């Protein structure tokens, strides 16, 4: 890895930080007095249930991954699932580099800890965990779009006058994104049909040869998951209610601390679409994009702009707290040396 590559990676990382920080600073500087007043009026005791609920959301995420590893007979304890989930959140936030995120680190660490012959399957459980989470999020968003259309038709953007046609187009594009995301997430389960297509089949066989059978092992793992579709369906439903809607519940506690009762549909729509915006890898941890979307939809629902921004800033602070808490799990992880070696190799591979 030459010096130019290192500088380029770190410059891109700090550019992403600058974008996220710039967006947050812009949001604050537009309404500093209203935000300051909201912070003074906030009942900080409400942060306790908000943090407890958000912690519950993380525990369910770790449990979901643990269940997925068990379906492939990958050896992983419940505490290891929690520890690596927390570490993944931490590394997604703080590691520079395009493809180097929490999932990649988890894959590398789990591969080191897995028994010979099960390394590919271990890494595949992380991909499947991500797929289940996205299916749940996109399904929830699609269910919300029809009843939330009147709310979304009230959305306004500063410095950009919106027409009804533009708003309708945005709603259609969001629906299309969710449908495309669901299709991309589910296509893996139909790989046997894909194999029959001349071009794709040849590519899969070629990939299998150069990876010494890795593609075959991944498709075999997919077949195992497909046979247990009922449990995958249960995990998807659990993810809707106890992963994605739990973040809504945490946000509702923060709004309660401001003395505001937000209509359920408004809050669920704002946080759900905000979480989709947070998937865009332009900002670390989704910070910035998620903030703008949630604040905009809350304002469309009649929440005062100062309260909407204060609530979102406190929610972002809660997310950051738990992401950074993952660093503690890394420091006290008995397999820390393995993680450090994996990080070094992954960073070198990414920059090389």
C-alpha positions in Angstrom: 0.0 0.0 0.0 1.7 3.2 -1.1 1.5 6.6 0.6 -0.9 8.0 -2.0 -3.4 5.2 -1.4 -3.3 5.7 2.3 -3.8 9.5 2.0 -6.7 8.9 -0.5 -8.5 6.5 1.9 -8.1 8.8 4.9 -9.1 11.9 2.9 -12.3 10.1 1.7 -13.0 9.0 5.3 -12.6 12.6 6.6 -14.7 13.9 3.7 -17.5 11.6 4.8 -17.1 12.9 8.4 -17.1 16.5 7.1 -20.3 15.8 5.1 -22.1 14.3 8.1 -20.8 17.1 10.4 -21.7 19.8 7.9 -25.2 18.5 7.6 -25.7 18.4 11.4 -24.1 21.9 11.8 -26.4 23.3 9.1 -29.4 21.9 10.8 -28.4 23.5 14.1 -27.3 26.9 12.7 -30.6 27.4 10.9 -32.6 27.3 14.2 -30.2 27.8 17.1 -32.6 29.6 19.4 -35.4 27.1 19.0 -33.1 24.2 19.5 -31.5 25.7 22.6 -34.9 26.3 24.1 -35.9 22.7 23.4 -32.7 21.4 25.0 -33.4 23.5 28.1 -37.0 22.2 28.3 -36.0 18.6 27.8 -36.6 16.1 30.6 -33.4 14.1 30.5 -34.8 11.3 32.6 -36.5 10.2 29.4 -33.1 9.2 28.0 -33.1 6.2 30.4 -36.0 4.4 28.7 -34.8 5.6 25.3 -31.4 4.0 25.9 -33.0 0.8 27.4 -35.2 0.4 24.4 -32.3 1.0 22.0 -30.2 -1.6 23.9 -33.1 -4.0 23.5 -33.0 -3.4 19.7 -29.3 -4.3 19.7 -29.9 -7.4 21.7 -32.6 -8.6 19.3 -30.2 -8.0 16.4 -27.5 -10.1 18.1 -30.1 -12.8 18.9 -31.2 -12.9 15.2 -27.7 -13.4 14.0 -27.2 -16.1 16.7 -30.2 -17.9 15.4 -29.0 -17.7 11.8 -25.6 -19.1 12.8 -27.3 -22.0 14.5 -29.2 -22.9 11.3 -25.9 -23.5 9.6 -24.3 -25.2 12.6 -21.7 -22.4 13.0 -20.4 -22.5 16.5 -21.0 -19.1 18.2 -22.1 -18.4 21.7 -24.8 -15.8 22.6 -22.2 -13.5 24.2 -19.9 -13.8 21.1 -22.9 -12.8 18.9 -23.5 -9.8 21.1 -19.9 -8.8 21.3 -19.3 -9.0 17.6 -22.5 -7.2 16.9 -21.4 -4.3 19.1 -17.9 -4.4 17.6 -19.4 -4.3 14.1 -21.4 -1.2 14.9 -18.3 0.4 16.3 -16.1 -0.4 13.3 -18.8 0.7 10.8 -18.6 4.1 12.4 -14.8 4.6 12.9 -12.9 2.7 10.3 -11.9 4.6 7.1 -12.2 2.9 3.8 -15.0 2.2 1.3 -15.7 -1.5 1.8 -14.2 -1.8 5.3 -17.2 -1.7 7.5 -18.6 -3.6 10.5 -19.8 -6.5 8.5 -16.5 -7.1 6.8 -14.7 -7.0 10.2 -17.3 -9.5 11.6 -16.7 -11.8 8.7 -13.0 -11.7 9.1 -13.1 -12.3 12.9 -15.7 -15.0 12.7 -13.7 -16.7 9.9 -10.6 -16.8 12.2 -12.7 -18.3 15.1 -14.6 -20.8 13.0 -13.6 -24.4 12.6 -11.9 -25.6 9.4 -14.6 -26.3 6.8 -17.1 -23.8 8.2 -15.4 -20.4 7.5 -17.5 -19.6 4.4 -20.7 -20.6 6.2 -19.8 -18.3 9.1 -19.3 -15.3 6.8 -22.5 -16.2 4.9 -24.6 -15.9 8.2 -23.6 -12.2 8.4 -24.8 -11.6 4.8 -28.1 -13.4 5.6 -28.5 -11.4 8.8 -28.2 -8.2 6.7 -30.6 -9.5 4.1 -33.3 -10.4 6.7 -32.9 -6.9 8.3 -33.3 -5.2 4.9 -36.3 -7.3 3.9 -38.0 -6.3 7.2 -37.2 -2.6 6.7 -38.4 -2.5 3.1 -41.6 -4.4 3.9 -42.4 -2.0 6.7 -41.8 1.0 4.5 -44.1 -0.4 1.7 -46.8 -1.0 4.2 -46.5 2.5 5.5 -46.4 4.3 2.1 -50.2 4.2 1.4 -51.5 5.5 4.7 -48.5 7.9 5.0 -49.1 9.5 1.5 -51.1 12.5 2.8 -48.3 13.2 5.3 -45.6 12.9 2.6 -47.5 15.2 0.4 -47.0 17.9 3.0 -43.2 17.6 2.9 -41.4 20.9 2.3 -37.7 21.5 1.6 -35.9 24.8 2.5 -34.6 26.6 -0.6 -36.4 24.1 -2.9 -40.1 24.7 -3.7 -41.8 21.4 -4.2 -44.9 20.7 -6.4 -47.4 17.9 -5.8 -46.0 16.2 -8.9 -42.5 16.3 -7.4 -43.8 14.8 -4.2 -45.7 12.1 -5.9 -42.6 11.3 -8.0 -40.6 11.0 -4.8 -43.1 8.6 -3.2 -43.1 6.4 -6.3 -39.3 6.4 -6.4 -39.2 5.4 -2.7 -41.7 2.6 -3.4 -39.6 1.5 -6.4 -36.5 1.5 -4.2 -38.2 -0.7 -1.6 -39.4 -3.1 -4.2 -36.0 -3.2 -5.9 -34.4 -3.8 -2.5 -36.8 -6.7 -1.7 -36.1 -8.2 -5.1 -32.3 -7.9 -4.7 -32.6 -9.4 -1.2 -34.8 -12.3 -2.2 -33.1 -13.2 -5.5 -30.4 -15.2 -3.6 -33.1 -17.8 -2.7 -33.8 -18.5 -6.4 -30.2 -19.1 -7.3 -31.0 -22.5 -8.8 -33.1 -20.8 -11.5 -30.4 -18.2 -12.0 -27.9 -21.0 -12.6 -30.0 -22.2 -15.6 -29.6 -18.8 -17.4 -26.7 -19.2 -19.8 -24.6 -16.1 -18.9 -25.3 -16.2 -15.1 -24.8 -19.9 -14.9 -21.4 -19.7 -16.6 -20.3 -16.8 -14.4 -21.3 -18.8 -11.3 -19.4 -21.9 -12.4 -16.4 -19.8 -13.3 -16.5 -18.1 -9.9 -16.8 -21.5 -8.2 -13.6 -22.7 -10.0 -11.5 -19.7 -9.1 -12.7 -19.6 -5.5 -12.1 -23.4 -5.0 -15.8 -24.2 -4.4 -16.8 -21.2 -2.4 -19.8 -20.4 -4.6 -21.0 -24.0 -4.3 -20.8 -23.8 -0.5 -22.6 -20.5 -0.4 -25.4 -21.8 -2.6 -25.6 -25.0 -0.4 -25.9 -22.7 2.6 -28.7 -20.8 0.8 -30.5 -24.1 0.2 -30.3 -24.9 3.9 -31.9 -21.5 4.8 -34.5 -21.9 2.1 -35.6 -25.2 3.6 -36.1 -23.3 6.9 -38.2 -20.6 5.4 -40.7 -20.6 8.2 -38.0 -19.6 10.7 -36.7 -17.0 8.3 -40.2 -15.6 8.1 -40.4 -15.5 11.9 -37.1 -13.7 12.1 -38.3 -11.2 9.5 -41.5 -10.5 11.5 -39.5 -10.2 14.7 -37.1 -7.8 13.0 -40.1 -5.5 11.9 -41.4 -5.3 15.5 -38.4 -5.7 17.7 -35.6 -4.2 15.6 -37.0 -1.4 13.3 -40.1 -0.4 15.4 -37.9 -0.5 18.5 -36.0 2.4 17.1 -39.3 4.2 16.7 -40.1 3.5 20.4 -36.7 4.9 21.5 -37.4 8.0 19.5 -40.9 8.3 21.0 -39.3 8.4 24.5 -37.1 11.3 23.4 -40.1 13.2 22.0 -41.9 12.5 25.3 -39.0 14.1 27.1 -39.7 17.2 25.1 -43.4 17.1 26.2 -44.6 16.3 22.7 -47.0 13.6 21.6 -46.3 12.8 17.9 -49.0 10.9 15.9 -47.9 7.3 15.7 -48.1 7.2 11.9 -45.9 10.3 11.6 -43.3 9.0 13.9 -43.1 5.5 12.4 -43.0 6.9 8.9 -40.2 9.5 9.8 -38.0 7.0 11.5 -38.5 4.2 9.0 -37.8 6.3 5.9 -34.9 7.9 7.8 -33.4 4.5 8.5 -33.6 3.7 4.8 -31.7 7.0 4.1 -29.2 5.9 6.7 -28.3 2.9 4.5 -26.7 5.3 2.0 -22.9 4.9 2.6 -22.2 8.6 2.0 -22.0 9.4 5.7 -20.6 7.3 8.6 -23.3 5.5 10.5 -26.0 7.1 8.3 -25.5 10.3 10.3 -26.6 13.4 8.3 -28.9 11.8 5.7 -31.0 10.1 8.3 -31.2 13.3 10.4 -32.5 15.4 7.4 -35.2 12.9 6.4 -36.6 12.4 9.9 -36.6 16.1 10.7 -38.3 16.9 7.4 -41.1 14.4 7.8 -41.7 15.3 11.5 -42.0 19.0 10.4 -44.5 17.9 7.7 -46.5 16.2 10.5 -46.8 19.4 12.4 -43.9 19.1 14.9 -42.2 22.4 15.6 -38.8 22.6 13.8 -36.9 23.3 16.9 -38.4 20.3 18.7 -37.9 18.0 15.6 -34.2 19.0 15.4 -33.6 18.6 19.1 -35.3 15.2 19.2 -33.2 14.0 16.2 -30.0 15.3 17.7 -30.7 13.5 20.9 -31.5 10.3 19.0 -28.3 10.6 17.0 -26.4 11.0 20.2 -28.0 7.8 21.5 -27.0 5.9 18.4 -23.5 7.2 18.6 -23.2 6.3 22.3 -24.0 2.6 21.6 -21.8 2.5 18.5 -18.9 3.8 20.5 -19.8 1.4 23.3 -18.9 -1.3 20.9 -15.3 -0.2 21.3 -15.4 -1.4 24.9 -16.3 -4.9 23.7 -13.4 -4.8 21.4 -11.0 -3.7 24.1 -12.1 -6.5 26.5 -12.6 -9.2 23.8 -10.4 -12.3 24.5 -10.0 -12.6 20.7 -8.8 -9.0 20.4 -5.5 -9.9 18.8 -7.3 -11.9 16.1 -9.5 -8.9 15.5 -6.5 -6.6 15.2 -4.8 -9.0 12.7 -8.0 -9.2 10.7 -8.4 -5.4 10.6 -4.8 -5.0 9.4 -5.3 -7.5 6.6 -8.6 -6.1 5.5 -7.3 -2.6 5.4 -4.3 -3.6 3.4 -6.5 -5.6 1.0 -8.8 -2.6 0.6 -6.0 -0.2 -0.1 -3.8 -2.5 -2.1 
